[in-house]
Amino acid sequence: MAQSGPRILDDLAKLMTDAAGMAQGARREVETIVKTQMERLLSGMDVVKREEFEAVREMAILARDENEKLAKRIEELEAKLTGK
């Protein structure tokens, strides 16, 4: 009976290790399923990638700056034409 105590603890430790491994495997499987479903959902939507958004945003900023410069230039030219 002296060995039954440690044997039970060894069995319990093995059981806990196996349970932790199963839980980790289940977690990975759930993550994979969720990731797949999210990718499927996003691919069905009209969503742009971050890189594309940033590129268009930069183009809009440059266009706005250019419009401001042109508006100022038009004002200067109109002022010259009217003799002011």
MOBEL-V72303 format. One record per pair of residues at least 6 apart in sequence whose ideal C-beta (glycine too) atoms are under 6 Angstrom apart, sorted by the first residue. I is the first residue (numbers start at 1). GAP is how many residues later the second one is. If there is no record, write none. Layout:
I;GAP  I;GAP
//
This chain:
none
//
